Amino acid sequence: MSDQLTISAEPRERAGKGASRALRREGRIPAVIYGDKKDPLTIHVEERELNKLLGTGVFMNSLVMVDVKGEKSRTLPKDVAFDPVTDRPLHVDFFRLAKGAKVQVNIPVVFINEEESPGLKRGGVLNVVRFELDLMCDADKIPDQIEIDVTGLEIGDSIHISHVTLPEGSESSITDRDFTIAGVTAPSALKSSEDEAEEGEGEEGEEGEEGAEGEAAEGGDAEGGSED
């Protein structure tokens, strides 16, 4: 499960682009806390502290406790706007979580036991279709990652969401189809050799047919000659 993160914040007294630019010049980033049927709370956080949380790599999939002058709100980051040139954070949206809430998150997929896959041992390639799974999770049980075991997979085998045992408190957000997550495909060299073999068999078949037709034609000529 992802660790709970904490960040301190201050109430934002003024709104608007001018006020936001002034905050950024002071090293503060405008933010808002919303949700749980409560009024939105406009705040600002220290840029350096926010960057530390962003650097964890799990910020968007973690519970974040936002402390506004001693009043704490349990939240899930929903959006971070970045400057397209400097990549500096410009604004953060925090979604306030109710007790017992479920949240929709994208959780990264990690494949294990690749050395136990006969298909991969033969030179097959693990073709990953989905690097993340869109899940509905209990807010208190958001997993860091989903491990998928590829033991026993042969070339041509695929992994679907129905093959994956999700952690307790998690379920797929996509319920209308058994979608593919990954598959083991043949290496390019093997595909090329199989194609060449099929082409060779086709050419041999054509040559055999041509030979048979030639023999039949010669037989016809011979019969015609004997009648004369």
BAFIDO-332065 format. One line per 8 residues: number of its first residue (from 1); their letters; for each residue x, y, z of N, C-alpha, C, O. Coordinates in steps of 0.05 Angstrom, whole numbers. Layout:
# residues N
NUM) A) X Y Z X Y Z X Y Z X Y Z ~ ... $
# end
This chain:
# residues 228
1) MSDQLTIS) 17 -24 0 0 0 0 17 25 0 38 25 13 ~ 8 46 -15 23 71 -16 24 84 12 4 83 26 ~ 47 95 19 49 109 45 33 135 44 30 147 23 ~ 23 143 67 9 169 69 30 191 70 50 190 85 ~ 26 211 54 44 234 52 31 258 67 6 259 70 ~ 47 277 75 37 300 89 49 326 77 72 326 70 ~ 33 347 76 43 372 66 28 395 82 4 393 87 ~ 43 415 89 32 438 104 22 458 83 33 461 62 $
9) AEPRERAG) 1 473 91 -11 492 73 -20 517 89 -24 516 113 ~ -25 538 74 -36 563 86 -60 571 70 -62 566 46 ~ -80 583 83 -104 592 69 -96 614 48 -78 630 53 ~ -110 613 26 -105 633 5 -126 655 8 -150 651 5 ~ -117 679 14 -135 701 20 -146 714 -6 -168 724 -7 ~ -129 714 -27 -138 727 -52 -137 707 -75 -119 689 -75 ~ -155 709 -94 -156 692 -117 -148 708 -142 -145 733 -140 ~ -146 695 -164 -140 709 -189 -112 704 -198 -94 695 -183 $
17) KGASRALR) -107 710 -224 -81 705 -236 -59 722 -224 -36 712 -219 ~ -65 747 -218 -45 765 -206 -36 755 -179 -12 754 -173 ~ -55 746 -162 -49 736 -135 -33 710 -138 -14 705 -122 ~ -40 693 -157 -25 668 -161 3 672 -169 22 659 -160 ~ 7 692 -187 35 698 -196 51 708 -173 75 702 -170 ~ 39 725 -156 53 735 -133 61 713 -114 84 713 -103 ~ 44 693 -110 51 671 -93 75 655 -104 92 647 -89 ~ 74 650 -130 96 635 -143 123 649 -140 144 637 -138 $
25) REGRIPAV) 122 676 -142 147 691 -139 158 688 -110 182 691 -106 ~ 141 681 -91 149 677 -64 156 648 -58 161 640 -35 ~ 155 631 -79 161 603 -75 137 586 -65 141 565 -53 ~ 113 597 -69 89 583 -60 72 575 -85 73 589 -105 ~ 58 553 -83 42 543 -105 13 543 -97 5 531 -77 ~ -4 556 -113 -33 557 -107 -45 528 -109 -36 512 -125 ~ -65 523 -92 -78 497 -92 -106 500 -83 -114 521 -73 ~ -122 478 -85 -149 478 -76 -156 450 -65 -147 430 -76 $
33) IYGDKKDP) -172 449 -44 -182 424 -33 -212 424 -37 -226 443 -30 ~ -223 403 -50 -252 403 -56 -262 374 -51 -246 356 -47 ~ -289 371 -52 -301 345 -49 -313 340 -22 -312 357 -4 ~ -324 316 -18 -337 307 6 -360 326 14 -366 330 37 ~ -374 337 -6 -397 354 -3 -392 378 15 -409 388 30 ~ -367 388 14 -359 411 30 -350 433 11 -343 428 -12 ~ -350 458 21 -341 480 4 -311 477 -3 -296 468 14 ~ -304 485 -27 -275 485 -34 -259 503 -16 -268 524 -8 $
41) LTIHVEER) -235 494 -10 -217 510 6 -192 518 -10 -177 500 -18 ~ -189 544 -15 -166 553 -31 -142 556 -12 -144 569 9 ~ -119 545 -20 -95 545 -3 -71 550 -20 -73 552 -45 ~ -48 551 -8 -22 550 -22 -2 534 -6 -3 534 19 ~ 16 521 -20 36 503 -8 64 512 -16 67 526 -36 ~ 84 504 0 111 511 -7 120 495 -31 117 470 -31 ~ 132 508 -51 140 495 -75 161 473 -70 160 451 -81 ~ 180 479 -53 201 460 -47 190 434 -34 199 412 -41 $
49) ELNKLLGT) 171 438 -16 158 415 -3 142 398 -23 142 374 -22 ~ 128 412 -41 112 399 -61 130 383 -80 124 360 -87 ~ 152 395 -88 171 381 -106 182 355 -94 187 336 -108 ~ 186 356 -67 196 331 -54 175 309 -57 182 286 -62 ~ 150 316 -53 129 296 -56 126 286 -85 122 263 -90 ~ 128 304 -104 127 297 -132 150 278 -139 147 261 -156 ~ 172 282 -126 196 266 -132 194 238 -122 211 221 -129 ~ 174 232 -105 171 204 -95 162 185 -117 166 161 -115 $
57) GVFMNSLV) 149 196 -138 140 180 -160 113 167 -154 101 154 -172 ~ 102 170 -130 76 158 -123 56 179 -113 36 172 -102 ~ 62 204 -118 46 226 -108 17 224 -116 -1 227 -100 ~ 12 219 -142 -15 218 -152 -31 194 -143 -56 194 -146 ~ -18 174 -132 -32 149 -123 -30 146 -93 -33 124 -83 ~ -24 168 -79 -21 166 -50 -41 184 -35 -50 204 -46 ~ -48 175 -11 -63 193 7 -45 215 16 -22 211 24 ~ -55 239 15 -39 263 23 -55 277 45 -77 287 40 $
65) MVDVKGEK) -43 279 68 -55 294 90 -47 323 87 -23 330 91 ~ -66 341 82 -60 369 79 -66 383 105 -89 383 115 ~ -46 395 117 -48 407 144 -50 438 140 -30 451 133 ~ -74 449 144 -78 477 141 -81 489 169 -103 490 181 ~ -59 499 180 -59 511 207 -71 493 228 -87 502 245 ~ -63 467 227 -73 448 247 -98 433 239 -104 413 252 ~ -112 443 219 -136 429 210 -128 411 187 -120 421 166 ~ -130 384 191 -120 365 171 -143 354 154 -164 348 164 $
73) SRTLPKDV) -137 352 128 -156 341 109 -142 317 95 -120 320 84 ~ -155 294 95 -145 271 81 -153 273 52 -177 274 46 ~ -134 273 34 -140 279 6 -125 260 -13 -107 245 -5 ~ -133 261 -38 -120 247 -60 -114 268 -81 -132 281 -91 ~ -88 271 -89 -82 290 -110 -97 283 -136 -96 259 -145 ~ -110 302 -148 -125 296 -173 -113 308 -198 -116 298 -220 ~ -98 331 -194 -86 343 -218 -64 362 -209 -66 376 -189 ~ -43 362 -224 -21 381 -220 -16 395 -247 -9 381 -267 $
81) AFDPVTDR) -19 421 -248 -13 436 -273 16 444 -273 26 454 -253 ~ 30 440 -296 58 447 -298 63 468 -319 48 469 -339 ~ 83 485 -316 91 504 -336 102 488 -360 120 472 -356 ~ 92 493 -384 101 477 -408 130 482 -415 142 466 -429 ~ 142 504 -406 169 510 -413 189 501 -391 208 487 -396 ~ 183 510 -366 201 504 -344 194 479 -329 211 469 -313 ~ 170 467 -333 161 443 -319 157 449 -289 157 430 -273 ~ 155 474 -282 150 481 -254 121 477 -247 104 485 -264 $
89) PLHVDFFR) 114 466 -224 86 464 -217 73 491 -214 84 510 -202 ~ 48 493 -224 34 519 -223 9 518 -205 1 538 -193 ~ -3 494 -203 -28 492 -187 -33 462 -181 -26 445 -197 ~ -45 457 -157 -51 430 -149 -80 428 -140 -90 445 -126 ~ -93 406 -149 -120 400 -140 -119 377 -121 -109 355 -128 ~ -130 380 -97 -132 358 -77 -161 351 -74 -178 368 -69 ~ -168 325 -76 -195 315 -72 -198 305 -44 -185 287 -35 ~ -217 318 -29 -221 310 -1 -236 284 0 -256 279 -14 $
97) LAKGAKVQ) -226 265 17 -237 238 19 -255 235 43 -247 242 65 ~ -278 224 38 -296 217 60 -287 191 73 -273 176 60 ~ -296 186 97 -290 161 110 -301 137 95 -325 138 88 ~ -285 117 89 -294 94 75 -297 98 45 -310 82 31 ~ -286 119 35 -289 126 6 -272 107 -12 -252 96 -3 ~ -283 104 -36 -268 90 -57 -258 111 -77 -271 130 -82 ~ -234 106 -88 -222 125 -106 -214 111 -132 -206 87 -131 ~ -214 125 -154 -206 114 -179 -177 123 -184 -171 147 -185 $
105) VNIPVVFI) -159 104 -188 -131 110 -191 -118 92 -213 -129 70 -219 ~ -97 101 -224 -81 85 -243 -57 74 -229 -40 89 -219 ~ -55 47 -228 -34 33 -213 -15 20 -232 -25 5 -250 ~ 11 24 -230 30 11 -248 31 -19 -246 26 -30 -224 ~ 37 -32 -268 39 -61 -269 68 -70 -270 84 -57 -284 ~ 75 -90 -254 102 -101 -254 100 -131 -260 84 -145 -247 ~ 116 -141 -279 115 -170 -286 138 -184 -272 161 -175 -271 ~ 132 -207 -260 152 -222 -245 155 -250 -256 137 -260 -271 $
113) NEEESPGL) 177 -263 -249 183 -291 -257 185 -294 -287 176 -315 -298 ~ 197 -275 -301 200 -277 -330 218 -301 -337 216 -312 -358 ~ 237 -308 -319 255 -330 -324 240 -357 -323 251 -378 -331 ~ 215 -357 -313 199 -382 -311 179 -384 -335 162 -402 -334 ~ 182 -367 -354 164 -368 -378 178 -383 -400 198 -372 -411 ~ 169 -406 -409 181 -421 -431 182 -404 -457 201 -406 -472 ~ 161 -389 -461 160 -372 -486 182 -351 -486 194 -346 -507 ~ 187 -338 -463 208 -318 -461 235 -331 -463 254 -319 -474 $
121) KRGGVLNV) 238 -355 -452 263 -369 -453 271 -376 -482 294 -376 -489 ~ 251 -381 -498 256 -388 -526 261 -363 -543 265 -365 -567 ~ 262 -340 -530 267 -315 -545 243 -299 -551 244 -279 -565 ~ 220 -307 -539 195 -292 -543 197 -264 -530 215 -260 -513 ~ 180 -247 -538 180 -219 -528 154 -214 -512 132 -221 -521 ~ 157 -202 -488 134 -194 -472 123 -168 -483 135 -147 -479 ~ 101 -170 -496 89 -146 -509 68 -135 -489 47 -146 -485 ~ 75 -112 -476 58 -100 -456 38 -81 -469 46 -62 -482 $
129) VRFELDLM) 12 -86 -465 -9 -69 -476 -16 -48 -456 -21 -25 -464 ~ -17 -55 -431 -25 -35 -410 -3 -35 -388 3 -55 -375 ~ 10 -12 -385 31 -9 -365 18 -1 -338 32 -2 -317 ~ -7 7 -338 -22 14 -314 -50 2 -315 -61 -2 -337 ~ -61 -3 -292 -89 -13 -290 -106 9 -277 -99 21 -257 ~ -129 14 -289 -148 33 -279 -166 19 -259 -182 2 -266 ~ -162 25 -233 -175 11 -211 -192 29 -194 -187 53 -191 ~ -212 16 -181 -226 29 -159 -216 16 -134 -218 -8 -131 $
137) CDADKIPD) -206 33 -115 -193 22 -91 -205 35 -66 -213 59 -67 ~ -205 20 -44 -211 33 -19 -189 53 -13 -165 48 -18 ~ -197 77 -4 -178 98 0 -155 91 19 -133 102 16 ~ -161 73 37 -140 65 57 -124 41 47 -105 32 61 ~ -130 31 22 -116 7 12 -107 11 -17 -112 -7 -33 ~ -95 33 -23 -86 38 -50 -59 24 -54 -40 31 -40 ~ -57 4 -72 -32 -10 -75 -11 6 -90 -18 24 -106 ~ 14 1 -84 36 15 -98 38 5 -127 43 21 -145 $
145) QIEIDVTG) 34 -21 -131 36 -33 -158 21 -59 -158 14 -70 -137 ~ 16 -69 -182 3 -95 -185 23 -114 -198 33 -110 -220 ~ 30 -136 -184 48 -156 -194 34 -177 -210 13 -188 -201 ~ 44 -183 -234 32 -204 -251 53 -225 -257 75 -219 -267 ~ 47 -250 -250 65 -272 -253 63 -284 -281 41 -291 -289 ~ 85 -285 -295 85 -296 -323 95 -325 -324 102 -335 -346 ~ 97 -338 -301 106 -366 -301 89 -383 -319 65 -382 -318 ~ 103 -399 -336 89 -419 -353 79 -408 -379 68 -423 -395 $
153) LEIGDSIH) 81 -382 -384 71 -371 -409 87 -380 -433 111 -379 -433 ~ 73 -389 -454 85 -397 -479 81 -375 -500 66 -356 -496 ~ 96 -377 -522 92 -358 -544 63 -361 -554 53 -382 -560 ~ 50 -338 -556 22 -337 -564 3 -334 -542 -21 -328 -546 ~ 12 -338 -517 -6 -335 -493 -10 -305 -487 8 -289 -491 ~ -33 -299 -476 -39 -272 -468 -49 -271 -439 -59 -291 -429 ~ -45 -248 -426 -55 -244 -399 -78 -224 -400 -75 -202 -410 ~ -101 -232 -390 -124 -215 -389 -130 -207 -360 -119 -219 -341 $
161) ISHVTLPE) -146 -187 -356 -152 -177 -329 -164 -199 -312 -161 -199 -288 ~ -179 -218 -325 -191 -240 -310 -170 -259 -298 -177 -274 -280 ~ -146 -258 -308 -124 -275 -298 -110 -263 -274 -94 -277 -261 ~ -116 -238 -268 -101 -224 -247 -117 -224 -221 -140 -217 -220 ~ -104 -232 -199 -116 -230 -173 -109 -203 -161 -86 -198 -153 ~ -129 -185 -159 -124 -158 -149 -124 -158 -118 -136 -176 -106 ~ -110 -139 -106 -109 -138 -77 -137 -133 -65 -154 -123 -79 ~ -140 -141 -40 -165 -136 -26 -172 -106 -26 -154 -89 -20 $
169) GSESSITD) -196 -100 -33 -204 -72 -33 -201 -58 -60 -207 -35 -63 ~ -191 -74 -80 -187 -63 -107 -203 -79 -128 -206 -103 -125 ~ -213 -65 -148 -227 -78 -170 -223 -61 -195 -218 -37 -193 ~ -225 -74 -218 -221 -60 -243 -244 -40 -248 -267 -46 -243 ~ -236 -16 -258 -256 4 -265 -270 -3 -291 -292 6 -297 ~ -256 -20 -307 -267 -29 -333 -281 -56 -329 -267 -75 -323 ~ -307 -56 -331 -321 -81 -325 -336 -93 -349 -349 -114 -347 ~ -335 -79 -372 -351 -88 -395 -336 -107 -413 -347 -117 -433 $
177) RDFTIAGV) -311 -113 -408 -295 -131 -425 -271 -142 -410 -261 -130 -390 ~ -262 -165 -419 -239 -178 -407 -214 -169 -423 -204 -184 -440 ~ -204 -146 -417 -183 -133 -434 -156 -147 -430 -150 -158 -409 ~ -139 -144 -451 -112 -155 -451 -93 -136 -437 -94 -112 -442 ~ -76 -147 -421 -55 -131 -407 -28 -135 -421 -13 -116 -425 ~ -22 -160 -429 4 -166 -442 2 -193 -455 -17 -208 -451 ~ 22 -199 -472 23 -225 -485 52 -231 -493 69 -213 -495 ~ 57 -257 -497 84 -265 -506 82 -270 -536 68 -287 -546 $
185) TAPSALKS) 98 -254 -551 98 -256 -580 124 -269 -590 144 -268 -576 ~ 123 -280 -614 147 -293 -626 168 -272 -633 160 -250 -641 ~ 193 -279 -630 214 -260 -638 214 -256 -668 205 -273 -683 ~ 225 -234 -678 225 -228 -706 239 -249 -722 230 -256 -744 ~ 261 -260 -712 276 -280 -727 260 -305 -731 260 -317 -752 ~ 244 -313 -710 228 -337 -712 205 -332 -732 198 -350 -747 ~ 193 -308 -731 172 -302 -750 182 -303 -779 168 -314 -796 ~ 206 -292 -783 217 -292 -810 222 -320 -820 217 -326 -844 $
193) SEDEAEEG) 233 -337 -803 239 -365 -811 214 -380 -817 213 -396 -836 ~ 193 -375 -801 167 -389 -806 155 -379 -832 143 -395 -847 ~ 157 -353 -838 146 -343 -863 161 -354 -887 149 -362 -907 ~ 188 -356 -884 204 -368 -906 196 -397 -910 195 -406 -933 ~ 192 -412 -889 185 -440 -891 158 -443 -905 154 -461 -922 ~ 139 -425 -898 112 -426 -911 115 -420 -941 101 -432 -957 ~ 132 -400 -947 135 -393 -975 148 -415 -991 141 -421 -1014 ~ 168 -429 -978 181 -451 -990 162 -474 -996 163 -487 -1017 $
201) EGEEGEEG) 145 -480 -977 125 -501 -981 106 -494 -1003 98 -512 -1019 ~ 99 -469 -1005 81 -460 -1027 94 -463 -1054 81 -472 -1073 ~ 120 -456 -1056 134 -459 -1082 137 -488 -1090 134 -494 -1113 ~ 143 -505 -1070 145 -534 -1076 119 -545 -1086 118 -561 -1105 ~ 97 -536 -1074 71 -545 -1083 65 -537 -1111 54 -552 -1127 ~ 72 -512 -1118 68 -502 -1145 84 -517 -1165 75 -524 -1187 ~ 110 -522 -1158 127 -537 -1176 116 -565 -1181 117 -576 -1203 ~ 106 -578 -1160 94 -605 -1162 70 -605 -1181 67 -623 -1197 $
209) EEGAEGEA) 54 -584 -1178 30 -582 -1195 38 -578 -1224 27 -590 -1242 ~ 58 -560 -1229 67 -556 -1256 79 -581 -1268 74 -587 -1292 ~ 94 -597 -1252 106 -621 -1262 84 -642 -1270 86 -655 -1290 ~ 64 -643 -1253 42 -662 -1258 27 -655 -1283 19 -672 -1299 ~ 23 -628 -1287 9 -619 -1311 25 -625 -1336 14 -633 -1357 ~ 52 -622 -1334 70 -627 -1357 69 -657 -1364 67 -664 -1388 ~ 70 -674 -1344 69 -703 -1349 42 -711 -1362 42 -728 -1379 ~ 21 -698 -1353 -5 -705 -1364 -7 -697 -1393 -18 -711 -1410 $
217) AEGGDAEG) 6 -674 -1400 5 -664 -1427 21 -683 -1445 13 -689 -1467 ~ 45 -692 -1435 61 -710 -1451 47 -736 -1456 49 -748 -1478 ~ 32 -745 -1435 18 -770 -1438 -4 -767 -1460 -9 -786 -1475 ~ -16 -744 -1461 -37 -739 -1481 -26 -740 -1509 -39 -751 -1527 ~ -2 -728 -1513 11 -728 -1539 17 -756 -1548 13 -763 -1571 ~ 27 -772 -1529 35 -799 -1536 11 -815 -1544 13 -831 -1563 ~ -12 -812 -1531 -36 -827 -1538 -46 -818 -1565 -55 -834 -1581 ~ -44 -792 -1570 -52 -782 -1596 -36 -793 -1618 -47 -799 -1640 $
225) GSED) -10 -797 -1614 8 -807 -1635 2 -836 -1641 3 -845 -1664 ~ -5 -852 -1620 -10 -881 -1624 -36 -885 -1640 -39 -904 -1655 ~ -55 -865 -1637 -80 -868 -1653 -75 -864 -1682 -87 -876 -1699 ~ -55 -846 -1688 -49 -842 -1716 -36 -867 -1727 -28 -868 -1751 $
# end
